[in-house]
Amino acid sequence: YFFKHCSKFSITVLTTPWRETTWECENKQELLQYMNNFQPQNEEVKAIRVLLCGPVGAGKSSFINSVNNVLQGRMTNEALASSTTSDQSFTKIYKTYKIKKEGKGNFYPFVFNDVMGLEDGTGVRPDDIKIALKGHVKDGYKFNPASSLSDDDPGFNSSPSISDRVHVLVCIYDANASEMKSSVLQKMKEIREAASELGIPQLAILTHIDSACGETQKNLRNVYRSKHLKKKMGDFSSSLGIPMNCILLMKNYSHEIQLNPDVDTLILSALRLMVDFGDDYADKL
């Protein structure tokens, strides 16, 4: 298993970051402008669909809320993230989250789907996620951990459009977790393999980086200078088979009551990559 416990007080930071990040306000404004101007290259695609998957409590709903916060320029509560980390998944329904844009009835041309956690017995079944990747799961379908969605179920979309399909898969995991259960790892690998067979691009996000690393908690700009977080990324990459350049470190909004420009920069950088990866895939459909 990876993610062995490491005392946050023994962590050192490198003088030179191992991944460059532009923290200046101009970069945040450029990223916001990019998202405001974004339109899918494929005119048949209404919105780039981002599917978030990972264990319970990893921060899937919190990430959607955080993206919404940044794009609205204020704190929001769109995906209703659970504040308690239990073994039971908070998200039970396959729901599409749209993000409002300026102007009445306007939305950004990308959407998020958040699925149940991958916990044993009560989590989403990998078969359901495989069906969702192809666009066969209707919005509002309630996941049943006991049985997969069948093609005669009312929640089954028999003729999905290009927009119903998933355009980018994002695996989310808690950087502060001590270990990943082998059963969860196996589910994530299975889902990744199914996405690979369909040619769907994949990214991974390690959340709760401030809890995992004391130096990053003190100053978020240490995130890509932390030796501890770099090792966690390497371990995660080896375990799941996702290349390092497709893994991002993330701090979701949780206890804050106002926006932080450094948090915004990490969120917007990840969002741009997701949307660009998904757009390149959707353009080939």
Steps between C-alpha positions, in 0.01 A plus 500: 500500500604856443444814705677381815460746785764770507537755776411837355767659714783304338412609146747717314443723200723532198644839408393453137145377428481172308196632311470861395187688606433867431339641814468865393151652481538549121519122452176446694330766287634337181367160612159651585491670159589172331213321673260785416594483130510120475278325244527132392670454162236243400181695431286192575628495860294724727737464797818312588404232754744440787440184706645504851564168673683394813454370854251645747623822661764565232347838416302447178200715598731751671694540176179585309411752770851646484486543121159665539640733769784617278287553190223679694757708690336414833437208737225260385355162602394350167590130540417484874819330612487298819709643783538164674730233364316174555510165324168580333493697178323837512430508125239237403362640175663546159458873473632744243629824649486804275674821598320829449655764281424872476167566333163342570483130416866483396730216607865418439543242218637234734321289760595269786361164600570380852443132582479303821827420675677173420470350848435128548143371499329839502696680227428541131561193285777534238255365239274802560792739444592315180139548381517868600819549296302411186217738595244231586417624854216752516528806719332428834563125499540370856792259533428156641808340660329159479447495123623679188281703269338279234389608152130455589523732801330846474835652598669353192555735205484271197601760240753741655609809310864609471426746783372220729833318478785563744784697341755489784532277807645653817607269785497680836688379805581639846874580527464472878370141493732250666439227244272406214295184551592237242129464408470874427826496301370207297174686424688812393729297274199326344330834429823644358542199269141541374565871431827414321320251275261780399791741449371729778779719644568477872632726773544451873467747785648458847293708742550619861862595428500751786416223751759267346789747509572752777713721274218523247254572781717796603541622143307347210770616259726227644276237339736416214809543717392239757711183488226317691226587249728417208557153648125453552440591136766251392351223714149576370630504141666157546194347668240619252713531185421868440801703373636768735414778253133395521488526882415831666516608862189673631367697794120509496306768682367355826500718813572833326243776475682704237700423186879464500686586175756217544225240548323648196817463289532127578129441429498696173822334377345156559169604342669629185692173457182293549300703252782506241555121526125438474464743210776331298326163552151636417634661181586153365152351565 
